[in-house]
Amino acid sequence: MIIAFHIPKLSLGGVEMNAIKLAKEYIKMGHSVKFIIHKFNGEFCENLPKEIDIINLNTHNIFTAIPKLKKWF
């Protein structure tokens, strides 16, 4: 199964930390995990497991990300 998380960036925060924890568990279960991120920056960028695929939309906010999100899905 492919599981995708949509997060604006990987800065310090509870949502980001929990997404990474969940991703690690899903990977252990044999699932493919993708992070769809507006901008690939933040404190958690360096600590991501290699198994997580990063889709960097390279946008500034949700409004500019919508067309790219629509295309990806």
N, C-alpha and C positions, 0 to 999 in steps of 0.2 A: 504494500500500500504506500502511496505517496502522501505525506502529510506536509502541508505548507502553513507557515506562520507569516502573517503580515505585520511587520513592526516598522515604525518610521526610522529608527536608528538603534544602535546598540550601546546607548549610554547607560550609565548607572541608574538602575531603577528596578522596581519590583516586577513589572511586566516582562522586561527583558530577561531578568534573572530566572524567572519562572519558565519562560519560553525555552531558555537554554537547558534548564533542568528537565523539562518535558521532552525536549528533542533528544537528549542523551538517553532517556528511558525508551523512547520509541526506536532509537537506533539499536539499543540492546535487544529489542523485540524483533529486529530484522526489517524495520520499515525504512523507507527512504524519506529524509527530512529536507525541506527547503525553507529558507528564510527569504521572504520577499521584503526588501528594505528600500526605503526612499533614498537614503544616502548611506553608503558604507563608511560610517565613522562612529566613534564612541569608544568608551573604555573596554567594552567586551569584545571588540573585534579580534584582538590577539589571542583570546582564550577560547575561541570556538573550536569544537572538535572538527577534524578534517572531513568527517563524513557528512557534515551539513553543507548542502549546496546553497550558495548565496546568489540570489537574483537581485542585482543592484539596479533599481529603476532610475537612479541619478536624477531625482526630482527634489523640489523644495518642500512640497506639502501634498496633502491628499488630493487637492483639486487638480494639480498638475500630474499626479500619479494615476488618476482614474483611467485615462486612455491607455496607458501602458499596462495597468492591471487588467483591464478588459481584454486587451490583446493577449496577455499571458494566459488568462484563464480560458 
